[in-house]
Amino acid sequence: MSHFKLIFLALLSSLVLLCEPVQAEDKEADGENISDFFKASKYKLFSINPSGTAVAFIEPKEATYDLIIYDLKRGTMDDPITFERQQLQVQHKNKIMSWETHHNKIYELKWLSDSFLSLKQHSNGRFHRYVLVEFADRSQQPNPAFRLSYISQNGYWVDTLPNQTNKAIFARYEHSDDYDYYIDLFKLDLTEKISESNFRRKLRLNKTGPKLHNWVFDSKGWRLAGTRTVDDVTELFARTGSKPKKYRYKSVWESKKGDVLKVVGGNAEKLLLLTNHNSDKINLRTFDIESQQFAEVVFEHPFYDLTAAIRHPETKDIIGVSFIEKGMAKQVYFSDDYNALTTRLSKSTKIEGVYAVDMDKSGNNIIFVADDSANPGQTYYYNRTTDSFSHLIDLYPWLSNKSLSKTKLLRLEAEDGVTLEAFLTLPSTQNPPLVVIPHGGPIGVSDSRHYSGNIQVLVDAGFATLQVNYRGSAGYGKAFKQQGLQQWGRLIEDDIEQALSFTKDNYEVNANQVCIVGGSYGGYSALYSVIRSPQLYKCAASFAGVTDLALRFQRSDAQRDGMMRALTEIMGDPKTQQDELFKYSPLYQFKGITKPVFIAHGTDDNNVDIEHSYRLHFALKDHGIKHKWMVMDDVGHGFSDPDDAAVYYNALIEFLSTHLEEEQPVLNH
């Protein structure tokens, strides 16, 4: 059930002396202990089968990945099914044979029935195929026989059909000049060999009616409603007619530009939608199909946007909602029975964040993850028959000997009365130097209090860290997000500085020893902050940071209408606001850099081109302004290799130690 799954993101990356750029090649010099902070979890993508008898998950390895099945009835692991990451595929197109080497990664795991498990493979940065694993009867013996088949269609599983065993609904992406894309729907019998012929146009479930981006199905496997979004306006379509053969789908409502509208469930009379229509926060509301009007609010949080609705696997009823509360993933169920489970597990584990990631068809067998900043992640299985939790596996076993620090929640009021949240993580030392870390984005991204290697590696080195969910950050409502638009170097940095002042006044940190560090927008913020407020910071470091706001509009992909609109909304209009773009660009204000800076960038960054950092580097170099400079070969806009992360953070910690401490900090190994 993907509705349960929450993803939390973090970003950062690397530099050396003026006129002496260092290529980051010697990874042996970086201690393994630093790279441990940045390793991906040992296991991922947990899913429980419909009968609640087995849990599947993935163990990624360097050259392979294992599909692991844990038999909940026997309490044993099956022998792993191993897949090769690298695969040479022969293709035949227009009577021409070609070869492509795939480097497979698993991006999704989903039980479609007790007998069928789906793995979604990506390769070389794009969709490759689905792998279907068909198992023999598990109840008869452990390690049941299995066989593999493949689906090459790019799309996703819309829904399983609890009342039609071994059948599922698949949505295939289709190109559209009018809507960019839409989806065609197919009901697949998994017991039959699936080939191109299963995706013939005449077999579509949506042979008639509108071309939509999303559909929701009822428990009987019939389309209930759907949406499509064009130019930031979302149109809602609902079912009419009393019998399946008479079902028709008509447009019943259209959102305001930029508003959220997502249909998540309901019935023939009333739909359930996640929306911020006529509301600052995204809430769960009903929509009356006949009157074409919104009705009651089912659930709304007073401070935070809802992020998802939780759907029962069998009945398809909406049984709860998800959101981020005070920097932690939170789920609220409409049944106290389910709510009591999360409270109970959090109390017994002493871990703040507890949330379900999947449940079986009955809703009586549930997989939970428990994690927070000081506890990187543990998985648990709950069985309602025994009313007990069982520990399944730790996600980051190599961090078990690390003394990780809990992140504190800070709430403060900005000068204009808006409430801001920030997160402070303190080392065990007294009066530590402070590193301010603005997040990337800046719009629609947020920091959290879940585990972050970027934070813990600096705290382990003896630094306190401050993260600020400034104006524009996601999760705090429509107005909060919109207030961050076109505020590069302005209101966003005001918020960061107010949080910094609040931290100095209320917590034991060294107020005179502060640096600012960030990646992407955070790198921009770090550089511009030492230009606008040099008195606040001893130094700054930027990884993959934007230095020239006008340059962002010169990328080839920025010429697309949608991208140009988004950049203009977020940064400003290059035709009418060019002076502002220059004024708030570190590149054009570089003479204001009077504090030590560390500029790092990856050569393979397809988001913020390395040209941004090169331009600032050469401007500083030509004017004799000393700085540290690092080019990281084969690194993109973030770190996919923990060794690359270790290279950067070794250099960053050395830089911070030089400018914030009399004595260099020693890592707590």
C-alpha positions as CSV (number, residue, x, y, z in Angstrom):
1,M,0.0,0.0,0.0
2,S,1.9,3.0,-1.3
3,H,-0.4,5.4,0.6
4,F,1.4,4.4,3.8
5,K,4.9,5.1,2.4
6,L,6.6,8.4,3.3
7,I,9.8,9.6,2.0
8,F,12.1,12.0,3.7
9,L,14.8,13.8,1.7
10,A,18.1,15.6,2.6
11,L,20.7,17.2,0.4
12,L,24.4,18.5,0.6
13,S,28.1,18.0,-0.9
14,S,32.3,19.5,-1.4
15,L,36.3,22.2,-1.9
16,V,40.5,23.6,-1.5
17,L,42.9,26.7,-1.8
18,L,42.8,29.6,-4.2
19,C,44.5,28.6,-7.4
20,E,45.0,25.1,-6.1
21,P,41.8,23.1,-7.0
22,V,41.9,19.6,-5.7
23,Q,40.3,16.7,-7.6
24,A,38.6,14.5,-5.1
25,E,40.0,11.1,-6.1
26,D,41.6,9.5,-3.1
27,K,38.7,7.9,-1.4
28,E,41.0,5.7,0.7
29,A,41.9,8.7,2.7
30,D,38.4,9.1,4.0
31,G,37.6,7.1,7.1
32,E,35.0,4.4,6.7
33,N,33.3,5.8,9.8
34,I,32.2,8.9,8.0
35,S,30.8,7.1,5.0
36,D,28.8,5.0,7.5
37,F,26.6,8.0,8.1
38,F,25.6,8.2,4.4
39,K,25.1,4.5,3.5
40,A,21.5,3.7,2.4
41,S,19.6,1.5,4.7
42,K,20.6,-2.2,4.5
43,Y,17.0,-3.2,3.8
44,K,14.2,-1.3,2.1
45,L,10.7,-1.5,0.5
46,F,8.8,-3.6,3.1
47,S,5.5,-5.1,1.9
48,I,3.2,-7.7,3.5
49,N,1.2,-10.2,1.4
50,P,-2.7,-10.0,1.4
51,S,-3.1,-13.0,3.8
52,G,-0.6,-11.6,6.3
53,T,1.7,-14.7,6.2
54,A,4.8,-13.2,4.6
55,V,6.8,-10.0,4.5
56,A,9.0,-9.1,1.4
57,F,11.8,-6.6,1.3
58,I,15.0,-5.8,-0.6
59,E,18.6,-6.0,0.5
60,P,20.6,-3.9,-2.0
61,K,24.3,-5.0,-2.6
62,E,27.0,-3.6,-4.8
63,A,26.7,-6.0,-7.7
64,T,23.3,-7.6,-6.9
65,Y,20.2,-7.2,-4.8
66,D,18.4,-9.8,-2.9
67,L,14.6,-10.3,-2.6
68,I,14.0,-11.6,0.9
69,I,10.8,-13.2,2.1
70,Y,10.2,-13.5,5.8
71,D,7.7,-16.2,6.7
72,L,5.6,-14.8,9.5
73,K,3.9,-18.1,10.4
74,R,7.2,-20.1,10.7
75,G,9.3,-17.2,11.9
76,T,12.0,-18.0,9.3
77,M,13.6,-16.4,6.3
78,D,13.4,-18.0,2.9
79,D,16.6,-18.4,0.9
80,P,17.1,-15.1,-0.9
81,I,16.3,-14.6,-4.6
82,T,19.3,-12.8,-6.1
83,F,19.1,-10.5,-9.1
84,E,22.1,-9.1,-11.0
85,R,22.4,-5.4,-11.1
86,Q,24.2,-5.3,-14.4
87,Q,22.4,-6.9,-17.4
88,L,23.1,-6.9,-21.1
89,Q,19.9,-6.6,-23.1
90,V,19.5,-7.3,-26.8
91,Q,16.9,-5.1,-28.6
92,H,15.4,-5.5,-32.0
93,K,13.8,-2.4,-33.6
94,N,13.1,-1.8,-37.2
95,K,15.1,-4.9,-38.1
96,I,18.2,-3.4,-36.3
97,M,19.8,-5.2,-33.4
98,S,21.3,-3.2,-30.6
99,W,22.6,-3.8,-27.1
100,E,22.1,-1.9,-23.9
101,T,23.8,-2.5,-20.6
102,H,21.3,-2.0,-17.7
103,H,22.3,-1.2,-14.1
104,N,19.2,-2.2,-12.3
105,K,17.8,-0.6,-9.1
106,I,14.6,-1.5,-7.4
107,Y,12.2,1.4,-6.8
108,E,9.1,-0.4,-5.8
109,L,8.0,-3.7,-4.3
110,K,4.4,-4.7,-4.1
111,W,2.4,-7.9,-3.4
112,L,-0.3,-8.2,-6.0
113,S,-1.7,-11.4,-4.4
114,D,-0.3,-14.1,-2.2
115,S,1.2,-15.7,-5.3
116,F,2.5,-12.7,-7.1
117,L,5.1,-10.1,-6.2
118,S,6.0,-7.1,-8.4
119,L,9.4,-5.4,-8.5
120,K,9.9,-2.2,-10.4
121,Q,13.3,-1.9,-12.0
122,H,14.9,1.4,-13.0
123,S,18.1,1.5,-15.0
124,N,20.4,4.3,-16.2
125,G,18.1,6.9,-14.6
126,R,14.8,5.7,-16.2
127,F,12.2,3.0,-16.1
128,H,13.4,-0.4,-17.3
129,R,10.7,-3.0,-16.5
130,Y,8.6,-4.8,-14.0
131,V,9.6,-8.2,-12.7
132,L,6.8,-10.5,-11.6
133,V,7.7,-13.2,-9.1
134,E,5.2,-16.0,-9.0
135,F,5.4,-18.3,-5.9
136,A,4.0,-21.8,-5.3
137,D,1.7,-22.3,-2.3
138,R,3.6,-21.0,0.8
139,S,1.4,-22.9,3.2
140,Q,2.7,-26.3,2.1
141,Q,6.5,-25.7,2.6
142,P,9.1,-23.0,3.2
143,N,11.1,-21.8,0.3
144,P,8.4,-22.3,-2.3
145,A,9.3,-22.7,-5.9
146,F,9.0,-19.6,-8.0
147,R,9.3,-18.4,-11.6
148,L,9.9,-14.9,-13.2
149,S,8.1,-13.0,-15.9
150,Y,8.5,-9.4,-17.1
151,I,6.4,-6.4,-18.1
152,S,8.1,-3.8,-20.2
153,Q,5.3,-1.2,-20.1
154,N,6.1,2.0,-18.3
155,G,3.4,2.7,-15.7
156,Y,2.2,1.7,-12.3
157,W,-0.1,-0.6,-10.4
158,V,-3.3,1.3,-9.7
159,D,-5.0,-1.2,-7.5
160,T,-5.2,-4.8,-6.5
161,L,-8.6,-6.5,-6.6
162,P,-9.3,-8.3,-3.3
163,N,-12.4,-10.1,-4.7
164,Q,-10.6,-11.2,-7.9
165,T,-7.6,-13.2,-6.8
166,N,-4.5,-12.8,-9.0
167,K,-5.9,-9.9,-11.0
168,A,-4.7,-6.3,-10.8
169,I,-5.2,-3.0,-12.5
170,F,-2.2,-1.5,-14.3
171,A,-1.9,2.1,-15.6
172,R,0.3,2.6,-18.6
173,Y,1.7,6.1,-19.4
174,E,0.7,7.5,-22.8
175,H,2.0,10.6,-24.4
176,S,-0.4,13.5,-25.1
177,D,0.3,16.8,-26.9
178,D,-2.6,18.3,-25.0
179,Y,-1.9,17.0,-21.4
180,D,1.8,16.0,-21.5
181,Y,0.6,12.5,-20.6
182,Y,-2.4,10.5,-19.6
183,I,-2.9,6.9,-18.4
184,D,-4.6,3.9,-20.1
185,L,-6.0,1.2,-17.7
186,F,-5.7,-2.5,-18.1
187,K,-7.0,-5.4,-15.9
188,L,-4.3,-8.1,-16.0
189,D,-4.7,-11.8,-15.2
190,L,-1.4,-12.5,-13.5
191,T,-1.7,-16.3,-14.0
192,E,-1.5,-15.8,-17.8
193,K,1.6,-14.9,-19.6
194,I,1.6,-11.1,-20.0
195,S,2.8,-9.8,-23.3
196,E,2.3,-6.8,-25.7
197,S,-1.0,-8.2,-26.7
198,N,-2.4,-7.6,-23.2
199,F,-2.0,-3.9,-23.8
200,R,-4.0,-3.6,-27.0
201,R,-6.1,-0.5,-27.2
202,K,-9.3,-2.5,-27.4
203,L,-8.6,-4.0,-24.0
204,R,-8.4,-0.7,-22.2
205,L,-10.8,-0.2,-19.2
206,N,-11.0,3.4,-20.3
207,K,-11.9,3.0,-23.9
208,T,-14.4,5.8,-23.6
209,G,-14.4,8.9,-21.5
210,P,-11.8,11.5,-20.6
211,K,-8.0,11.1,-20.7
212,L,-6.9,11.5,-17.1
213,H,-3.7,11.6,-15.0
214,N,-5.1,9.6,-12.1
215,W,-8.0,7.2,-11.4
216,V,-9.4,5.8,-8.2
217,F,-11.3,2.4,-8.2
218,D,-13.9,1.1,-5.9
219,S,-13.7,-2.3,-4.0
220,K,-15.4,-4.1,-6.9
221,G,-12.8,-3.0,-9.4
222,W,-14.8,-0.2,-11.2
223,R,-13.5,3.3,-11.9
224,L,-14.9,5.7,-9.4
225,A,-13.4,9.1,-10.2
226,G,-10.2,10.7,-11.5
227,T,-8.4,14.0,-12.2
228,R,-6.2,15.7,-14.7
229,T,-4.1,18.8,-14.1
230,V,-3.3,21.3,-17.0
231,D,-1.5,24.6,-16.3
232,D,-1.9,24.1,-12.6
233,V,-5.6,23.8,-12.8
234,T,-7.0,20.4,-11.7
235,E,-10.3,19.0,-13.2
236,L,-12.3,16.4,-11.3
237,F,-14.3,13.8,-13.1
238,A,-16.9,11.5,-11.4
239,R,-18.9,8.5,-12.3
240,T,-22.6,8.7,-13.3
241,G,-24.9,5.8,-14.1
242,S,-26.5,3.0,-12.0
243,K,-24.9,0.0,-13.7
244,P,-21.3,-0.7,-14.9
245,K,-22.3,-0.9,-18.6
246,K,-24.0,2.5,-18.2
247,Y,-21.2,4.2,-16.3
248,R,-20.1,7.5,-17.8
249,Y,-17.5,10.0,-16.5
250,K,-18.2,13.7,-16.6
251,S,-16.4,16.8,-15.4
252,V,-17.9,17.9,-12.1
253,W,-15.5,20.5,-10.7
254,E,-12.4,22.6,-11.5
255,S,-9.8,23.9,-9.0
256,K,-8.4,27.3,-8.7
257,K,-4.9,27.7,-10.2
258,G,-2.3,26.1,-8.1
259,D,-4.7,24.5,-5.6
260,V,-4.2,20.9,-4.5
261,L,-7.0,18.4,-5.5
262,K,-6.5,14.7,-5.2
263,V,-9.4,12.2,-5.1
264,V,-8.6,9.3,-2.7
265,G,-11.8,7.4,-2.3
266,G,-15.5,7.6,-1.7
267,N,-18.6,6.1,-3.3
268,A,-21.2,6.8,-6.0
269,E,-22.7,9.7,-4.0
270,K,-19.8,11.3,-2.3
271,L,-16.1,11.4,-3.1
272,L,-13.2,11.9,-0.6
273,L,-10.5,14.4,-1.6
274,L,-7.3,15.8,-0.3
275,T,-7.6,19.5,-1.1
276,N,-6.8,23.1,0.1
277,H,-9.8,24.5,-1.8
278,N,-11.0,27.6,0.2
279,S,-8.6,26.6,2.9
280,D,-5.0,27.4,3.8
281,K,-4.2,23.8,4.8
282,I,-4.6,20.6,2.7
283,N,-7.4,18.7,4.4
284,L,-9.7,15.7,3.8
285,R,-13.1,16.7,2.5
286,T,-16.2,15.1,1.0
287,F,-17.5,16.2,-2.4
288,D,-21.2,15.7,-3.3
289,I,-21.4,14.5,-6.9
290,E,-25.0,15.4,-7.5
291,S,-24.8,19.0,-6.2
292,Q,-21.1,19.3,-7.4
293,Q,-20.3,21.0,-4.1
294,F,-17.8,20.3,-1.3
295,A,-19.4,19.2,1.9
296,E,-18.0,18.5,5.4
297,V,-14.3,18.5,6.4
298,V,-13.5,14.9,7.6
299,F,-10.1,15.8,9.0
300,E,-8.0,19.0,9.0
301,H,-4.9,19.7,11.1
302,P,-4.8,23.3,12.4
303,F,-1.0,23.7,11.6
304,Y,0.0,21.2,9.0
305,D,-1.0,20.0,5.5
306,L,-2.1,16.5,5.1
307,T,0.3,14.4,2.9
308,A,-1.8,11.3,2.2
309,A,-4.9,9.3,3.0
310,I,-4.6,5.8,4.3
311,R,-6.8,3.3,2.4
312,H,-8.0,-0.1,3.7
313,P,-6.6,-2.7,1.3
314,E,-9.8,-4.7,1.1
315,T,-12.7,-2.3,1.6
316,K,-11.0,0.7,0.0
317,D,-12.4,2.8,2.8
318,I,-10.3,5.8,3.9
319,I,-9.3,4.8,7.4
320,G,-6.8,7.6,8.3
321,V,-4.5,10.3,7.2
322,S,-0.8,11.1,7.2
323,F,1.1,14.4,7.8
324,I,4.4,15.7,9.1
325,E,3.9,17.1,12.6
326,K,6.7,19.0,14.4
327,G,9.2,17.4,11.9
328,M,8.0,13.8,12.5
329,A,5.9,11.5,10.3
330,K,2.5,11.1,11.9
331,Q,-0.6,9.0,11.1
332,V,-4.0,9.5,12.6
333,Y,-6.6,6.8,12.1
334,F,-10.3,7.3,12.4
335,S,-10.4,4.2,14.7
336,D,-8.8,4.5,18.1
337,D,-7.9,0.9,17.8
338,Y,-5.3,1.7,15.2
339,N,-4.1,4.9,16.9
340,A,-3.4,3.0,20.1
341,L,-1.0,0.7,18.3
342,T,1.4,3.6,17.3
343,T,1.3,5.1,20.7
344,R,2.0,1.7,22.3
345,L,5.0,0.9,20.0
346,S,6.5,4.4,20.5
347,K,6.2,4.1,24.3
348,S,7.9,0.6,24.3
349,T,10.7,1.5,22.0
350,K,11.2,5.1,23.3
351,I,11.3,6.1,19.6
352,E,9.3,9.2,18.7
353,G,8.4,8.4,15.1
354,V,6.2,5.4,14.5
355,Y,4.2,4.8,11.4
356,A,2.7,1.9,9.4
357,V,4.2,1.2,6.0
358,D,1.9,-1.7,5.0
359,M,-1.0,-3.9,6.2
360,D,-2.6,-7.1,5.0
361,K,-6.0,-7.6,3.4
362,S,-7.8,-7.9,6.8
363,G,-6.0,-5.0,8.4
364,N,-4.9,-7.2,11.3
365,N,-1.3,-7.7,10.3
366,I,0.7,-4.5,10.0
367,I,4.3,-3.6,9.3
368,F,5.6,-0.6,11.3
369,V,8.8,1.5,11.1
370,A,10.0,3.3,14.2
371,D,12.6,6.0,13.7
372,D,13.8,9.4,14.8
373,S,16.9,11.5,14.6
374,A,18.8,9.3,17.1
375,N,17.3,6.0,16.0
376,P,17.8,5.5,12.2
377,G,15.1,2.8,11.8
378,Q,13.7,-0.4,13.1
379,T,10.9,-2.5,11.6
380,Y,8.2,-4.3,13.6
381,Y,5.4,-6.7,12.8
382,Y,2.1,-6.5,14.6
383,N,-0.3,-9.4,14.8
384,R,-3.8,-8.7,16.1
385,T,-4.6,-12.3,16.9
386,T,-1.8,-12.3,19.5
387,D,-2.0,-8.6,20.1
388,S,1.8,-8.4,20.0
389,F,4.6,-6.7,18.3
390,S,7.7,-8.5,17.0
391,H,10.9,-6.9,16.0
392,L,11.8,-7.8,12.4
393,I,15.0,-6.1,11.5
394,D,17.2,-3.0,11.9
395,L,17.7,-0.8,8.9
396,Y,21.1,0.7,9.8
397,P,22.8,-2.0,11.9
398,W,26.3,-0.4,11.4
399,L,25.1,2.7,13.3
400,S,24.1,0.6,16.4
401,N,27.4,1.6,18.2
402,K,27.1,5.3,17.3
403,S,25.9,7.7,19.9
404,L,23.4,9.7,17.9
405,S,21.9,12.9,19.1
406,K,18.2,13.7,19.4
407,T,17.0,16.7,17.5
408,K,15.1,19.4,19.4
409,L,12.0,21.2,18.1
410,L,12.2,25.0,18.2
411,R,9.1,27.1,17.7
412,L,9.4,30.9,17.4
413,E,7.4,33.8,16.2
414,A,8.8,35.9,13.3
415,E,8.6,39.7,13.4
416,D,5.5,39.6,11.3
417,G,3.8,37.2,13.7
418,V,4.2,34.0,11.6
419,T,5.2,30.9,13.5
420,L,8.4,29.2,12.4
421,E,9.8,25.8,13.2
422,A,13.4,25.0,13.4
423,F,15.4,22.0,14.5
424,L,18.5,22.1,16.8
425,T,20.8,19.1,17.3
426,L,23.4,19.4,20.0
427,P,26.6,17.3,20.6
428,S,27.6,16.1,24.0
429,T,30.2,18.9,24.4
430,Q,29.4,22.1,26.2
431,N,29.0,25.5,24.4
432,P,29.6,24.0,21.0
433,P,30.1,26.0,17.8
434,L,27.0,26.2,15.6
435,V,26.5,25.3,12.0
436,V,23.4,26.7,10.3
437,I,22.1,24.5,7.5
438,P,19.4,25.9,5.2
439,H,17.6,23.2,3.2
440,G,17.4,23.1,-0.6
441,G,14.4,24.0,-2.7
442,P,13.6,26.5,-1.5
443,I,9.9,26.1,-2.3
444,G,8.0,22.9,-1.4
445,V,10.9,21.2,0.6
446,S,11.2,20.8,4.3
447,D,13.6,19.5,6.9
448,S,12.5,17.0,9.5
449,R,13.6,15.4,12.8
450,H,14.1,12.0,11.2
451,Y,17.6,10.5,10.9
452,S,19.9,12.6,8.7
453,G,23.5,11.6,8.0
454,N,24.2,15.2,7.0
455,I,23.3,16.3,10.5
456,Q,24.7,13.5,12.6
457,V,28.1,13.5,11.0
458,L,28.6,17.1,12.0
459,V,27.2,16.6,15.5
460,D,29.5,13.6,15.9
461,A,32.4,16.0,15.0
462,G,31.4,18.3,17.8
463,F,29.2,20.9,16.1
464,A,25.7,21.9,16.9
465,T,23.4,22.2,13.9
466,L,20.4,24.4,13.2
467,Q,17.9,23.7,10.4
468,V,15.1,26.2,9.7
469,N,11.8,25.5,7.9
470,Y,11.7,29.0,6.5
471,R,8.9,30.7,4.5
472,G,8.3,28.6,1.3
473,S,8.8,25.2,3.1
474,A,6.4,22.4,2.5
475,G,3.7,21.2,4.9
476,Y,2.7,24.5,6.6
477,G,-0.1,25.6,4.4
478,K,-0.7,27.6,1.2
479,A,0.1,31.1,2.6
480,F,3.3,30.0,4.2
481,K,4.5,28.4,1.0
482,Q,3.5,31.4,-1.1
483,Q,5.3,33.8,1.2
484,G,8.6,32.3,0.1
485,L,8.1,33.0,-3.6
486,Q,10.7,35.4,-5.0
487,Q,12.3,35.8,-1.6
488,W,15.8,34.6,-2.4
489,G,18.1,36.5,-0.2
490,R,15.2,38.4,1.5
491,L,12.4,37.0,3.7
492,I,13.8,33.5,3.6
493,E,17.1,34.7,5.0
494,D,15.2,36.9,7.5
495,D,13.6,33.7,8.9
496,I,16.9,31.9,9.1
497,E,18.5,34.8,11.0
498,Q,15.6,35.1,13.4
499,A,15.9,31.4,14.2
500,L,19.6,31.9,14.7
501,S,19.0,34.7,17.1
502,F,16.4,32.7,19.0
503,T,18.9,29.8,19.3
504,K,21.6,32.0,20.6
505,D,19.3,33.5,23.2
506,N,17.8,30.2,24.5
507,Y,20.3,27.4,24.0
508,E,23.9,26.7,25.1
509,V,25.8,27.3,21.9
510,N,28.8,29.4,21.2
511,A,27.2,32.5,19.8
512,N,30.5,33.9,18.4
513,Q,31.4,30.7,16.5
514,V,28.8,30.3,13.8
515,C,29.1,29.1,10.2
516,I,26.4,28.6,7.5
517,V,26.5,25.6,5.2
518,G,24.1,24.2,2.6
519,G,23.4,22.4,-0.7
520,S,21.5,23.6,-3.8
521,Y,19.4,26.6,-2.5
522,G,21.1,26.0,0.9
523,G,24.4,26.6,-0.9
524,Y,23.0,29.8,-2.4
525,S,21.7,30.9,1.1
526,A,25.1,30.2,2.7
527,L,27.0,32.4,0.2
528,Y,24.5,35.2,0.2
529,S,24.1,35.2,3.9
530,V,27.8,36.1,4.5
531,I,27.4,38.9,1.9
532,R,24.3,40.4,3.5
533,S,25.1,39.6,7.2
534,P,28.8,39.1,7.6
535,Q,28.7,40.0,11.3
536,L,26.7,36.8,12.0
537,Y,29.0,34.2,10.5
538,K,32.6,33.2,10.6
539,C,32.4,31.3,7.4
540,A,30.2,29.7,4.7
541,A,30.2,26.5,2.6
542,S,28.2,25.8,-0.6
543,F,27.7,22.5,-2.4
544,A,26.0,22.6,-5.7
545,G,24.8,26.1,-4.9
546,V,23.1,28.6,-7.2
547,T,25.4,31.7,-7.6
548,D,23.8,33.4,-10.6
549,L,20.0,33.6,-10.5
550,A,19.7,34.8,-14.2
551,L,21.8,31.8,-15.3
552,R,19.0,29.5,-14.1
553,F,16.9,30.7,-17.0
554,Q,19.5,29.8,-19.6
555,R,19.2,26.0,-19.3
556,S,17.7,24.3,-22.3
557,D,15.0,22.6,-20.1
558,A,14.1,26.1,-18.7
559,Q,12.8,27.0,-22.1
560,R,9.8,24.7,-21.8
561,D,6.7,26.6,-20.9
562,G,6.1,24.7,-17.6
563,M,9.6,25.1,-16.4
564,M,9.8,28.8,-17.3
565,R,6.5,29.5,-15.4
566,A,7.8,27.6,-12.4
567,L,11.2,29.4,-12.4
568,T,9.6,32.8,-12.9
569,E,7.1,32.2,-10.0
570,I,9.9,31.0,-7.6
571,M,12.7,33.4,-8.6
572,G,11.3,36.3,-10.5
573,D,10.7,37.4,-14.1
574,P,14.0,37.7,-16.0
575,K,12.4,40.2,-18.4
576,T,11.0,42.6,-15.8
577,Q,13.0,41.8,-12.7
578,Q,16.6,41.4,-14.0
579,D,17.9,44.0,-11.6
580,E,16.6,42.0,-8.6
581,L,18.1,38.8,-10.0
582,F,21.5,40.5,-10.3
583,K,21.2,42.2,-6.8
584,Y,20.5,38.9,-5.0
585,S,23.0,36.7,-6.9
586,P,26.2,35.9,-5.0
587,L,28.2,36.1,-8.3
588,Y,27.4,39.8,-8.9
589,Q,27.9,40.7,-5.3
590,F,31.0,38.6,-4.8
591,K,33.1,41.6,-3.6
592,G,31.0,41.5,-0.5
593,I,32.4,38.1,0.5
594,T,34.8,39.0,3.3
595,K,34.5,35.7,5.3
596,P,36.2,32.4,4.3
597,V,34.1,30.4,1.9
598,F,34.2,26.8,0.7
599,I,32.7,26.2,-2.8
600,A,32.2,22.6,-4.0
601,H,30.3,21.2,-7.0
602,G,29.9,17.9,-8.9
603,T,30.7,17.6,-12.6
604,D,27.6,15.6,-13.3
605,D,25.1,18.0,-11.7
606,N,22.0,18.1,-14.0
607,N,20.0,20.4,-11.7
608,V,22.4,23.3,-10.9
609,D,25.1,23.3,-13.6
610,I,28.7,23.4,-12.3
611,E,29.0,26.6,-14.3
612,H,27.5,28.4,-11.2
613,S,30.4,27.5,-9.0
614,Y,33.0,28.0,-11.7
615,R,31.9,31.5,-12.3
616,L,32.1,32.5,-8.6
617,H,35.4,30.6,-8.2
618,F,37.0,32.5,-11.1
619,A,35.6,35.9,-9.9
620,L,37.1,35.3,-6.5
621,K,40.3,34.1,-7.9
622,D,40.8,37.0,-10.3
623,H,40.3,39.5,-7.5
624,G,42.6,37.6,-5.1
625,I,39.9,36.6,-2.6
626,K,41.0,33.4,-1.0
627,H,38.6,30.5,-0.8
628,K,38.5,26.7,-0.8
629,W,37.5,25.1,-4.0
630,M,36.7,21.5,-4.9
631,V,35.5,19.8,-8.1
632,M,34.0,16.4,-7.5
633,D,34.2,14.1,-10.6
634,D,31.2,12.0,-11.5
635,V,29.1,13.5,-8.7
636,G,25.6,14.9,-9.4
637,H,23.3,17.2,-7.4
638,G,23.6,15.0,-4.3
639,F,25.5,11.9,-3.2
640,S,24.6,8.4,-4.4
641,D,28.0,7.0,-3.3
642,P,28.7,7.2,0.5
643,D,32.4,7.4,-0.2
644,D,31.8,10.6,-2.2
645,A,29.8,12.0,0.7
646,A,32.8,11.1,3.0
647,V,35.2,13.0,0.8
648,Y,33.1,16.1,1.0
649,Y,32.4,15.9,4.7
650,N,36.0,15.3,5.6
651,A,36.9,18.5,3.7
652,L,33.9,20.4,5.2
653,I,34.7,19.3,8.8
654,E,38.4,20.4,8.3
655,F,37.1,23.8,6.9
656,L,34.7,24.3,9.8
657,S,37.3,23.2,12.4
658,T,39.8,25.8,11.0
659,H,37.4,28.7,11.3
660,L,35.3,27.7,14.3
661,E,37.6,26.1,16.8
662,E,41.0,26.5,18.3
663,E,41.4,22.8,18.4
664,Q,40.1,20.5,15.6
665,P,37.2,18.2,16.7
666,V,37.8,14.5,16.9
667,L,35.2,12.2,15.5
668,N,33.6,9.9,18.1
669,H,34.3,6.5,16.6
